[in-house]
Amino acid sequence: MICMQKMGTRSIALILIVLLAATACSKKKPTSLKPGKTSSKTGLAYNGKDGFEVKQYKALPAGPDLVYIEGGRFTMGSLEEDVMTRRDNPKRTVSIQSFYMDQTEVANVHYLEYLNAVQRDSSEEFYAKALPDTNVWFNELSFNDSYVTMYLRHPGFRLYPVVGVSWVQANDYCAWRTAAVSQSNNAKGAAAAGGKKKKGFSFGKKKKAEGEAVAAAADAPAPQLRIESGYVMPPYRLPTEAEFEYAAMAMIGTQYSDENQANSRIYPWDGSTMRNPRGRKQGTMLANFKRGPGDYAGIAGKSNDGAIITQEIRSYPANDNGLYDMAGNVSEWVYDVYRPLSNSDVNDLNSFRRDGYQDEAKNYDSKNNNSMVDDKLRVYKGGSWSDVAYWLSPGTRRYMDQDSATAMVGFRCAMIATGTHKE
């Protein structure tokens, strides 16, 4: 009898403990997306008549084609022998915050979409400035004339990476894309705020006074959304050099327990060769590039990479971050201005080289043609269809004037990641 009473008391005590634990767990901790109804510091109610507005927020999905790249540390710089003897990419450990990057390069059809919007809503002058230089294909000693007229606009090349685009034009595309993708988000935000749907926008219109290219509303603008609303999307932009290199190496695929990594990577894939080492596609090329003088793709019937020039996006395997053509196809513009000592000078967190700061252009003798370095010299990376394998290593770096363009350089966009990422 006594034993039964003891068991009953223990059961009641256990039930009480469980109920208390459940009650404690039911009070959810505030998060950025669900901050609760009152301030955890003052106890004052949010969203009251005279209170501070803090709305519950459902995270917007990432923009189209963007892939989440989880941040971390990596060794930035070339793992190849410095055959160019530039000594501008020594190895250094840096850390990169999480961000988003386009799964693929911007293709011809994507850039034509941009040109269509610019032609419809902007000045003729701005449209002319937005046009890629198709003459990058022309060579007096080669018959590439057909690419000059066909490559950008023919449907057969729709999903080939756009080329002939300068760094400046690539940045303009990023600004237009931000406006285009934000339009639907702004409509949602305006509706949530009780406003009217924004009907459209234009890019590249002239200000009456200055005559500059700006993004402006084509119709009556929707209510201006504040960043605090959560419906203002971060801008698209070119990736920084460090972001591109980190995303290309994709070291997430080489790690095991305790923050250790099995190996580093020379290319965006494992191993020191350019071919798939295993599986049913064993022996196939992992990127398109130039194997040697005059050898752009091997022999007919046994073409090693299937592409004499560029190739359709997604034609080669993605790296461990899910990104395509981070080596080969076309090299890609990045955001940084070029300086020989960037890897030594930049901060070891979110490394980035700005123009007009430290190691100034006036320190270089460009006037007497003893140096090319100035604040308009921009970095491009990744290696192209016309490059030998050395340049396919993410640590290698080259540069070109921001207003220049070639048939070997394209681009893709990036964006910061806001808050906590959940699959």
C-alpha positions as a Markdown table, in Angstrom:
| # | Residue | x | y | z |
|---|---|---|---|---|
| 1 | Met | 0.0 | 0.0 | 0.0 |
| 2 | Ile | 2.8 | 2.3 | 1.0 |
| 3 | Cys | 4.7 | 1.4 | -2.2 |
| 4 | Met | 1.7 | 2.2 | -4.3 |
| 5 | Gln | 1.4 | 5.6 | -2.6 |
| 6 | Lys | 5.1 | 6.3 | -3.3 |
| 7 | Met | 4.7 | 5.4 | -6.9 |
| 8 | Gly | 1.6 | 7.6 | -7.2 |
| 9 | Thr | 3.5 | 10.5 | -5.7 |
| 10 | Arg | 6.4 | 10.0 | -8.0 |
| 11 | Ser | 4.1 | 9.9 | -11.0 |
| 12 | Ile | 2.4 | 13.1 | -10.1 |
| 13 | Ala | 5.8 | 14.8 | -9.6 |
| 14 | Leu | 7.0 | 13.5 | -13.0 |
| 15 | Ile | 3.8 | 14.8 | -14.6 |
| 16 | Leu | 4.3 | 18.2 | -13.0 |
| 17 | Ile | 7.9 | 18.4 | -14.2 |
| 18 | Val | 6.9 | 17.5 | -17.8 |
| 19 | Leu | 4.1 | 20.1 | -17.7 |
| 20 | Leu | 6.5 | 22.8 | -16.4 |
| 21 | Ala | 9.0 | 21.9 | -19.1 |
| 22 | Ala | 6.4 | 22.0 | -21.8 |
| 23 | Thr | 5.2 | 25.4 | -20.5 |
| 24 | Ala | 8.8 | 26.7 | -20.6 |
| 25 | Cys | 9.3 | 25.4 | -24.1 |
| 26 | Ser | 6.0 | 26.8 | -25.4 |
| 27 | Lys | 7.4 | 30.3 | -24.8 |
| 28 | Lys | 9.3 | 30.7 | -28.0 |
| 29 | Lys | 12.4 | 32.8 | -28.0 |
| 30 | Pro | 12.2 | 35.8 | -30.3 |
| 31 | Thr | 14.0 | 35.7 | -33.6 |
| 32 | Ser | 14.7 | 38.2 | -36.3 |
| 33 | Leu | 11.8 | 37.0 | -38.4 |
| 34 | Lys | 9.4 | 36.5 | -35.4 |
| 35 | Pro | 10.4 | 39.1 | -32.8 |
| 36 | Gly | 7.3 | 38.7 | -30.7 |
| 37 | Lys | 4.6 | 41.3 | -29.7 |
| 38 | Thr | 6.6 | 43.1 | -27.0 |
| 39 | Ser | 10.2 | 44.3 | -26.5 |
| 40 | Ser | 12.2 | 41.8 | -24.4 |
| 41 | Lys | 14.2 | 44.7 | -23.0 |
| 42 | Thr | 11.5 | 47.3 | -22.1 |
| 43 | Gly | 8.3 | 45.2 | -22.1 |
| 44 | Leu | 6.7 | 47.8 | -24.3 |
| 45 | Ala | 4.3 | 46.6 | -26.9 |
| 46 | Tyr | 5.3 | 46.7 | -30.6 |
| 47 | Asn | 3.0 | 48.2 | -33.2 |
| 48 | Gly | 0.9 | 50.1 | -30.7 |
| 49 | Lys | -0.7 | 53.4 | -31.4 |
| 50 | Asp | 2.4 | 55.3 | -30.4 |
| 51 | Gly | 4.7 | 52.3 | -30.4 |
| 52 | Phe | 7.6 | 51.1 | -32.4 |
| 53 | Glu | 6.6 | 49.3 | -35.6 |
| 54 | Val | 8.1 | 45.7 | -35.7 |
| 55 | Lys | 6.1 | 43.5 | -38.0 |
| 56 | Gln | 6.2 | 39.8 | -38.2 |
| 57 | Tyr | 8.2 | 38.9 | -41.4 |
| 58 | Lys | 8.2 | 36.0 | -43.7 |
| 59 | Ala | 11.6 | 35.8 | -45.3 |
| 60 | Leu | 11.6 | 36.4 | -49.0 |
| 61 | Pro | 13.0 | 33.7 | -51.2 |
| 62 | Ala | 16.4 | 34.3 | -52.8 |
| 63 | Gly | 16.3 | 35.9 | -56.2 |
| 64 | Pro | 16.0 | 33.7 | -59.3 |
| 65 | Asp | 19.1 | 31.5 | -60.1 |
| 66 | Leu | 20.9 | 32.5 | -56.9 |
| 67 | Val | 22.7 | 29.8 | -54.9 |
| 68 | Tyr | 23.4 | 30.2 | -51.2 |
| 69 | Ile | 27.2 | 30.0 | -50.4 |
| 70 | Glu | 27.8 | 29.3 | -46.8 |
| 71 | Gly | 30.7 | 31.5 | -45.5 |
| 72 | Gly | 33.9 | 30.3 | -43.9 |
| 73 | Arg | 37.6 | 30.5 | -44.0 |
| 74 | Phe | 39.8 | 29.5 | -46.9 |
| 75 | Thr | 43.3 | 30.0 | -48.2 |
| 76 | Met | 43.1 | 32.8 | -50.8 |
| 77 | Gly | 45.8 | 33.0 | -53.5 |
| 78 | Ser | 47.3 | 30.8 | -56.2 |
| 79 | Leu | 48.3 | 27.2 | -55.5 |
| 80 | Glu | 50.0 | 27.0 | -58.9 |
| 81 | Glu | 53.6 | 28.0 | -59.6 |
| 82 | Asp | 53.7 | 31.7 | -60.4 |
| 83 | Val | 54.7 | 31.2 | -64.0 |
| 84 | Met | 53.8 | 34.8 | -64.8 |
| 85 | Thr | 56.2 | 36.0 | -62.1 |
| 86 | Arg | 53.7 | 38.7 | -61.1 |
| 87 | Arg | 53.8 | 37.8 | -57.4 |
| 88 | Asp | 50.4 | 39.4 | -57.0 |
| 89 | Asn | 48.5 | 36.5 | -55.4 |
| 90 | Pro | 50.4 | 35.1 | -52.4 |
| 91 | Lys | 48.5 | 32.7 | -50.2 |
| 92 | Arg | 46.7 | 34.1 | -47.2 |
| 93 | Thr | 43.9 | 32.8 | -44.9 |
| 94 | Val | 40.8 | 34.9 | -45.0 |
| 95 | Ser | 37.1 | 34.5 | -44.0 |
| 96 | Ile | 34.1 | 35.3 | -46.1 |
| 97 | Gln | 30.5 | 36.0 | -44.8 |
| 98 | Ser | 27.7 | 33.9 | -46.4 |
| 99 | Phe | 26.3 | 35.3 | -49.6 |
| 100 | Tyr | 24.4 | 34.4 | -52.8 |
| 101 | Met | 25.9 | 33.9 | -56.2 |
| 102 | Asp | 24.4 | 33.2 | -59.6 |
| 103 | Gln | 24.3 | 29.5 | -60.5 |
| 104 | Thr | 25.5 | 30.3 | -64.0 |
| 105 | Glu | 27.0 | 33.1 | -66.0 |
| 106 | Val | 24.7 | 35.7 | -67.5 |
| 107 | Ala | 23.8 | 34.3 | -71.0 |
| 108 | Asn | 22.9 | 36.1 | -74.2 |
| 109 | Val | 19.1 | 35.7 | -73.7 |
| 110 | His | 19.4 | 37.3 | -70.2 |
| 111 | Tyr | 21.3 | 40.3 | -71.6 |
| 112 | Leu | 18.9 | 40.7 | -74.5 |
| 113 | Glu | 16.1 | 40.8 | -71.9 |
| 114 | Tyr | 17.9 | 43.7 | -70.3 |
| 115 | Leu | 18.5 | 45.4 | -73.7 |
| 116 | Asn | 14.8 | 45.1 | -74.4 |
| 117 | Ala | 13.9 | 46.9 | -71.2 |
| 118 | Val | 16.5 | 49.6 | -71.7 |
| 119 | Gln | 15.4 | 50.2 | -75.3 |
| 120 | Arg | 11.7 | 50.5 | -74.2 |
| 121 | Asp | 12.2 | 52.7 | -71.2 |
| 122 | Ser | 15.5 | 54.6 | -71.6 |
| 123 | Ser | 17.2 | 57.1 | -73.8 |
| 124 | Glu | 18.8 | 56.1 | -77.1 |
| 125 | Glu | 22.1 | 57.3 | -75.7 |
| 126 | Phe | 21.9 | 54.9 | -72.7 |
| 127 | Tyr | 20.8 | 52.0 | -74.9 |
| 128 | Ala | 23.8 | 52.6 | -77.2 |
| 129 | Lys | 26.1 | 52.4 | -74.1 |
| 130 | Ala | 24.4 | 49.2 | -73.0 |
| 131 | Leu | 25.1 | 47.3 | -76.2 |
| 132 | Pro | 27.9 | 44.7 | -76.0 |
| 133 | Asp | 30.8 | 45.1 | -78.3 |
| 134 | Thr | 30.2 | 42.3 | -80.8 |
| 135 | Asn | 33.4 | 43.3 | -82.7 |
| 136 | Val | 35.3 | 41.5 | -80.0 |
| 137 | Trp | 35.0 | 38.4 | -82.2 |
| 138 | Phe | 36.6 | 40.1 | -85.2 |
| 139 | Asn | 40.2 | 39.3 | -86.0 |
| 140 | Glu | 42.0 | 40.4 | -89.1 |
| 141 | Leu | 43.7 | 37.0 | -89.4 |
| 142 | Ser | 40.7 | 34.8 | -88.5 |
| 143 | Phe | 37.3 | 34.3 | -90.1 |
| 144 | Asn | 35.1 | 34.9 | -87.0 |
| 145 | Asp | 32.9 | 37.3 | -88.9 |
| 146 | Ser | 29.8 | 35.2 | -88.4 |
| 147 | Tyr | 30.1 | 35.5 | -84.6 |
| 148 | Val | 30.1 | 39.3 | -84.9 |
| 149 | Thr | 26.6 | 39.3 | -86.3 |
| 150 | Met | 25.2 | 36.0 | -84.9 |
| 151 | Tyr | 26.6 | 35.2 | -81.5 |
| 152 | Leu | 24.6 | 37.7 | -79.4 |
| 153 | Arg | 21.2 | 37.5 | -81.1 |
| 154 | His | 20.8 | 34.2 | -82.9 |
| 155 | Pro | 18.5 | 31.8 | -81.0 |
| 156 | Gly | 21.1 | 29.0 | -81.4 |
| 157 | Phe | 23.3 | 31.0 | -79.0 |
| 158 | Arg | 20.7 | 32.0 | -76.5 |
| 159 | Leu | 22.2 | 30.2 | -73.5 |
| 160 | Tyr | 25.8 | 30.9 | -74.4 |
| 161 | Pro | 27.5 | 33.3 | -72.0 |
| 162 | Val | 27.3 | 36.9 | -73.1 |
| 163 | Val | 30.7 | 38.5 | -74.0 |
| 164 | Gly | 31.8 | 41.8 | -75.2 |
| 165 | Val | 30.5 | 43.4 | -72.0 |
| 166 | Ser | 32.6 | 45.8 | -70.0 |
| 167 | Trp | 32.9 | 46.0 | -66.2 |
| 168 | Val | 30.8 | 49.2 | -66.3 |
| 169 | Gln | 28.1 | 47.5 | -68.4 |
| 170 | Ala | 28.0 | 44.5 | -66.1 |
| 171 | Asn | 27.4 | 46.9 | -63.2 |
| 172 | Asp | 24.6 | 48.6 | -65.0 |
| 173 | Tyr | 23.0 | 45.2 | -65.7 |
| 174 | Cys | 23.2 | 44.4 | -61.9 |
| 175 | Ala | 21.4 | 47.7 | -61.2 |
| 176 | Trp | 18.6 | 46.9 | -63.7 |
| 177 | Arg | 18.2 | 43.4 | -62.4 |
| 178 | Thr | 17.8 | 44.7 | -58.9 |
| 179 | Ala | 15.0 | 46.9 | -60.0 |
| 180 | Ala | 13.4 | 44.2 | -62.2 |
| 181 | Val | 13.4 | 41.5 | -59.4 |
| 182 | Ser | 12.4 | 44.0 | -56.7 |
| 183 | Gln | 9.3 | 44.9 | -58.6 |
| 184 | Ser | 7.3 | 41.9 | -57.5 |
| 185 | Asn | 8.7 | 42.2 | -54.0 |
| 186 | Asn | 7.7 | 45.9 | -53.9 |
| 187 | Ala | 4.2 | 45.0 | -55.0 |
| 188 | Lys | 3.9 | 42.5 | -52.2 |
| 189 | Gly | 5.2 | 45.0 | -49.7 |
| 190 | Ala | 3.0 | 47.8 | -51.0 |
| 191 | Ala | -0.1 | 45.5 | -50.8 |
| 192 | Ala | 0.9 | 44.6 | -47.2 |
| 193 | Ala | 1.2 | 48.3 | -46.4 |
| 194 | Gly | -2.2 | 49.1 | -48.0 |
| 195 | Gly | -0.7 | 50.8 | -51.0 |
| 196 | Lys | -1.2 | 50.4 | -54.7 |
| 197 | Lys | 0.8 | 48.0 | -56.9 |
| 198 | Lys | 3.6 | 49.5 | -58.7 |
| 199 | Lys | 3.0 | 49.2 | -62.4 |
| 200 | Gly | 6.4 | 49.5 | -63.8 |
| 201 | Phe | 9.8 | 51.1 | -63.8 |
| 202 | Ser | 12.4 | 52.4 | -66.3 |
| 203 | Phe | 16.1 | 52.3 | -66.3 |
| 204 | Gly | 18.4 | 54.8 | -67.9 |
| 205 | Lys | 16.0 | 57.7 | -68.2 |
| 206 | Lys | 17.5 | 61.2 | -68.2 |
| 207 | Lys | 17.1 | 63.6 | -65.4 |
| 208 | Lys | 15.8 | 66.9 | -66.7 |
| 209 | Ala | 18.7 | 68.9 | -65.2 |
| 210 | Glu | 21.7 | 66.6 | -65.3 |
| 211 | Gly | 20.9 | 64.2 | -68.2 |
| 212 | Glu | 22.1 | 61.2 | -66.2 |
| 213 | Ala | 20.9 | 57.6 | -66.6 |
| 214 | Val | 18.7 | 56.8 | -63.6 |
| 215 | Ala | 16.1 | 54.2 | -62.6 |
| 216 | Ala | 12.7 | 55.9 | -62.3 |
| 217 | Ala | 9.0 | 55.0 | -62.1 |
| 218 | Ala | 7.2 | 54.8 | -65.4 |
| 219 | Asp | 3.8 | 55.3 | -63.7 |
| 220 | Ala | 2.7 | 56.7 | -60.4 |
| 221 | Pro | 5.2 | 55.2 | -57.9 |
| 222 | Ala | 4.1 | 52.8 | -55.2 |
| 223 | Pro | 4.6 | 53.9 | -51.5 |
| 224 | Gln | 8.3 | 54.1 | -50.7 |
| 225 | Leu | 9.2 | 50.9 | -48.8 |
| 226 | Arg | 11.6 | 51.2 | -45.9 |
| 227 | Ile | 14.4 | 48.7 | -45.4 |
| 228 | Glu | 12.7 | 47.8 | -42.1 |
| 229 | Ser | 9.7 | 46.4 | -44.0 |
| 230 | Gly | 11.7 | 43.4 | -45.1 |
| 231 | Tyr | 10.5 | 43.8 | -48.7 |
| 232 | Val | 13.5 | 45.8 | -49.9 |
| 233 | Met | 15.8 | 43.3 | -51.5 |
| 234 | Pro | 19.6 | 43.6 | -51.3 |
| 235 | Pro | 21.1 | 44.8 | -54.5 |
| 236 | Tyr | 22.6 | 42.5 | -57.1 |
| 237 | Arg | 26.2 | 43.3 | -57.8 |
| 238 | Leu | 29.4 | 41.7 | -59.1 |
| 239 | Pro | 31.0 | 39.3 | -56.7 |
| 240 | Thr | 34.2 | 40.5 | -54.9 |
| 241 | Glu | 37.4 | 38.8 | -55.9 |
| 242 | Ala | 37.5 | 36.9 | -52.6 |
| 243 | Glu | 33.9 | 35.8 | -53.0 |
| 244 | Phe | 34.5 | 34.5 | -56.5 |
| 245 | Glu | 37.6 | 32.6 | -55.5 |
| 246 | Tyr | 35.9 | 31.1 | -52.4 |
| 247 | Ala | 32.8 | 30.1 | -54.3 |
| 248 | Ala | 34.9 | 28.6 | -57.1 |
| 249 | Met | 37.1 | 26.5 | -54.8 |
| 250 | Ala | 34.0 | 25.1 | -53.1 |
| 251 | Met | 36.0 | 23.6 | -50.2 |
| 252 | Ile | 32.7 | 22.5 | -48.6 |
| 253 | Gly | 33.2 | 19.2 | -50.5 |
| 254 | Thr | 36.5 | 18.4 | -49.0 |
| 255 | Gln | 35.8 | 18.6 | -45.3 |
| 256 | Tyr | 35.3 | 16.0 | -42.6 |
| 257 | Ser | 35.0 | 16.2 | -38.8 |
| 258 | Asp | 36.5 | 18.8 | -36.5 |
| 259 | Glu | 36.9 | 21.5 | -39.1 |
| 260 | Asn | 39.6 | 19.5 | -40.9 |
| 261 | Gln | 39.8 | 19.2 | -44.7 |
| 262 | Ala | 41.0 | 16.3 | -46.7 |
| 263 | Asn | 42.8 | 18.5 | -49.2 |
| 264 | Ser | 42.9 | 21.9 | -50.9 |
| 265 | Arg | 42.0 | 22.4 | -54.5 |
| 266 | Ile | 43.9 | 23.7 | -57.5 |
| 267 | Tyr | 40.7 | 23.9 | -59.6 |
| 268 | Pro | 37.0 | 24.0 | -58.7 |
| 269 | Trp | 37.1 | 20.2 | -58.5 |
| 270 | Asp | 39.3 | 17.6 | -56.8 |
| 271 | Gly | 42.6 | 16.5 | -58.3 |
| 272 | Ser | 45.2 | 18.0 | -60.5 |
| 273 | Thr | 43.7 | 16.9 | -63.9 |
| 274 | Met | 41.0 | 18.4 | -66.2 |
| 275 | Arg | 39.1 | 15.2 | -66.7 |
| 276 | Asn | 36.3 | 13.5 | -64.7 |
| 277 | Pro | 38.2 | 10.8 | -62.8 |
| 278 | Arg | 35.3 | 8.4 | -62.2 |
| 279 | Gly | 31.8 | 7.3 | -63.1 |
| 280 | Arg | 30.1 | 6.8 | -66.4 |
| 281 | Lys | 31.5 | 10.1 | -67.6 |
| 282 | Gln | 35.0 | 9.2 | -66.7 |
| 283 | Gly | 37.6 | 10.9 | -68.9 |
| 284 | Thr | 35.3 | 13.7 | -70.0 |
| 285 | Met | 36.5 | 17.3 | -69.6 |
| 286 | Leu | 35.3 | 19.2 | -66.6 |
| 287 | Ala | 35.6 | 22.6 | -68.4 |
| 288 | Asn | 36.3 | 24.0 | -71.9 |
| 289 | Phe | 39.7 | 25.5 | -72.3 |
| 290 | Lys | 42.7 | 25.6 | -74.7 |
| 291 | Arg | 44.9 | 22.6 | -74.3 |
| 292 | Gly | 47.8 | 24.1 | -76.3 |
| 293 | Pro | 48.7 | 26.1 | -79.3 |
| 294 | Gly | 45.9 | 25.7 | -81.9 |
| 295 | Asp | 44.1 | 23.0 | -79.8 |
| 296 | Tyr | 40.7 | 24.4 | -78.6 |
| 297 | Ala | 38.7 | 21.2 | -78.5 |
| 298 | Gly | 40.6 | 18.1 | -79.8 |
| 299 | Ile | 39.7 | 16.2 | -82.9 |
| 300 | Ala | 36.3 | 15.7 | -84.6 |
| 301 | Gly | 34.5 | 12.6 | -83.2 |
| 302 | Lys | 36.6 | 12.7 | -80.1 |
| 303 | Ser | 36.3 | 16.4 | -79.1 |
| 304 | Asn | 37.7 | 16.6 | -75.6 |
| 305 | Asp | 35.5 | 19.3 | -74.3 |
| 306 | Gly | 32.9 | 19.7 | -77.0 |
| 307 | Ala | 33.4 | 23.5 | -77.6 |
| 308 | Ile | 35.7 | 25.3 | -80.0 |
| 309 | Ile | 34.6 | 28.6 | -78.5 |
| 310 | Thr | 32.2 | 29.1 | -75.6 |
| 311 | Gln | 29.5 | 26.5 | -74.7 |
| 312 | Glu | 26.0 | 26.6 | -73.3 |
| 313 | Ile | 25.8 | 27.3 | -69.6 |
| 314 | Arg | 25.4 | 24.1 | -67.5 |
| 315 | Ser | 27.2 | 22.0 | -70.1 |
| 316 | Tyr | 29.9 | 20.9 | -67.6 |
| 317 | Pro | 29.4 | 19.6 | -64.0 |
| 318 | Ala | 28.7 | 22.0 | -61.3 |
| 319 | Asn | 31.2 | 22.3 | -58.4 |
| 320 | Asp | 30.3 | 21.4 | -54.8 |
| 321 | Asn | 28.6 | 24.7 | -54.3 |
| 322 | Gly | 26.3 | 24.0 | -57.2 |
| 323 | Leu | 27.9 | 26.6 | -59.4 |
| 324 | Tyr | 28.5 | 26.1 | -63.1 |
| 325 | Asp | 31.5 | 27.2 | -65.2 |
| 326 | Met | 33.5 | 28.7 | -62.3 |
| 327 | Ala | 36.5 | 27.7 | -64.5 |
| 328 | Gly | 36.4 | 27.7 | -68.3 |
| 329 | Asn | 33.7 | 28.9 | -70.7 |
| 330 | Val | 34.4 | 32.6 | -70.0 |
| 331 | Ser | 36.4 | 34.5 | -67.5 |
| 332 | Glu | 34.3 | 36.8 | -65.3 |
| 333 | Trp | 34.5 | 40.3 | -64.0 |
| 334 | Val | 34.7 | 40.8 | -60.2 |
| 335 | Tyr | 34.1 | 44.0 | -58.3 |
| 336 | Asp | 37.6 | 44.8 | -57.1 |
| 337 | Val | 40.0 | 47.3 | -58.6 |
| 338 | Tyr | 43.4 | 45.7 | -59.4 |
| 339 | Arg | 46.4 | 46.3 | -57.2 |
| 340 | Pro | 49.4 | 44.0 | -57.2 |
| 341 | Leu | 49.5 | 43.8 | -53.4 |
| 342 | Ser | 45.8 | 43.2 | -52.8 |
| 343 | Asn | 46.2 | 39.8 | -51.1 |
| 344 | Ser | 48.7 | 41.4 | -48.6 |
| 345 | Asp | 46.8 | 44.6 | -48.0 |
| 346 | Val | 43.1 | 43.8 | -47.8 |
| 347 | Asn | 41.4 | 42.9 | -44.5 |
| 348 | Asp | 41.2 | 39.2 | -43.7 |
| 349 | Leu | 37.4 | 39.4 | -43.3 |
| 350 | Asn | 35.3 | 39.9 | -46.4 |
| 351 | Ser | 38.5 | 41.0 | -48.3 |
| 352 | Phe | 37.9 | 43.7 | -51.0 |
| 353 | Arg | 40.0 | 46.2 | -52.8 |
| 354 | Arg | 38.4 | 49.6 | -53.3 |
| 355 | Asp | 39.6 | 52.2 | -55.7 |
| 356 | Gly | 41.0 | 55.4 | -54.4 |
| 357 | Tyr | 42.1 | 54.0 | -51.1 |
| 358 | Gln | 45.7 | 53.0 | -50.1 |
| 359 | Asp | 48.3 | 52.2 | -52.7 |
| 360 | Glu | 47.0 | 55.1 | -54.7 |
| 361 | Ala | 47.2 | 55.2 | -58.5 |
| 362 | Lys | 49.5 | 58.2 | -58.3 |
| 363 | Asn | 52.2 | 56.0 | -56.9 |
| 364 | Tyr | 52.4 | 54.2 | -60.3 |
| 365 | Asp | 54.1 | 55.7 | -63.3 |
| 366 | Ser | 51.3 | 55.3 | -65.8 |
| 367 | Lys | 51.9 | 58.6 | -67.5 |
| 368 | Asn | 55.2 | 57.4 | -68.8 |
| 369 | Asn | 53.8 | 54.0 | -69.7 |
| 370 | Asn | 55.9 | 52.3 | -67.0 |
| 371 | Ser | 52.7 | 51.0 | -65.3 |
| 372 | Met | 49.1 | 50.2 | -66.2 |
| 373 | Val | 47.8 | 50.5 | -62.7 |
| 374 | Asp | 45.1 | 53.0 | -62.1 |
| 375 | Asp | 41.6 | 53.2 | -60.5 |
| 376 | Lys | 39.9 | 52.0 | -63.6 |
| 377 | Leu | 41.7 | 48.7 | -63.8 |
| 378 | Arg | 39.4 | 45.8 | -62.7 |
| 379 | Val | 40.1 | 42.2 | -61.9 |
| 380 | Tyr | 38.7 | 39.2 | -63.8 |
| 381 | Lys | 39.0 | 35.6 | -62.9 |
| 382 | Gly | 38.1 | 32.0 | -63.8 |
| 383 | Gly | 39.8 | 31.2 | -67.1 |
| 384 | Ser | 38.1 | 31.0 | -70.5 |
| 385 | Trp | 37.6 | 28.9 | -73.6 |
| 386 | Ser | 40.7 | 30.6 | -75.0 |
| 387 | Asp | 43.0 | 30.1 | -72.0 |
| 388 | Val | 45.4 | 27.3 | -71.0 |
| 389 | Ala | 44.7 | 25.3 | -67.9 |
| 390 | Tyr | 46.8 | 27.6 | -65.7 |
| 391 | Trp | 44.2 | 30.3 | -65.7 |
| 392 | Leu | 41.4 | 28.0 | -64.7 |
| 393 | Ser | 42.8 | 27.9 | -61.1 |
| 394 | Pro | 40.6 | 30.2 | -58.9 |
| 395 | Gly | 43.7 | 31.8 | -57.3 |
| 396 | Thr | 45.0 | 33.3 | -60.6 |
| 397 | Arg | 44.1 | 36.8 | -61.3 |
| 398 | Arg | 44.2 | 39.2 | -64.3 |
| 399 | Tyr | 43.0 | 42.7 | -65.0 |
| 400 | Met | 41.6 | 44.9 | -67.7 |
| 401 | Asp | 40.3 | 48.5 | -68.0 |
| 402 | Gln | 36.7 | 48.8 | -66.8 |
| 403 | Asp | 35.6 | 50.1 | -70.1 |
| 404 | Ser | 37.2 | 47.3 | -72.1 |
| 405 | Ala | 35.6 | 44.1 | -73.3 |
| 406 | Thr | 36.8 | 40.9 | -75.0 |
| 407 | Ala | 35.3 | 37.6 | -76.3 |
| 408 | Met | 36.7 | 35.8 | -73.4 |
| 409 | Val | 35.2 | 37.7 | -70.4 |
| 410 | Gly | 31.6 | 37.6 | -69.2 |
| 411 | Phe | 30.1 | 38.0 | -65.7 |
| 412 | Arg | 27.6 | 36.7 | -63.1 |
| 413 | Cys | 25.9 | 38.5 | -60.2 |
| 414 | Ala | 26.1 | 38.1 | -56.4 |
| 415 | Met | 24.1 | 39.4 | -53.4 |
| 416 | Ile | 24.6 | 39.5 | -49.6 |
| 417 | Ala | 22.8 | 37.0 | -47.4 |
| 418 | Thr | 20.6 | 38.6 | -44.8 |
| 419 | Gly | 19.9 | 36.9 | -41.5 |
| 420 | Thr | 19.9 | 33.2 | -40.8 |
| 421 | His | 19.7 | 30.9 | -43.7 |
| 422 | Lys | 17.3 | 27.9 | -43.5 |
| 423 | Glu | 16.9 | 25.3 | -46.2 |
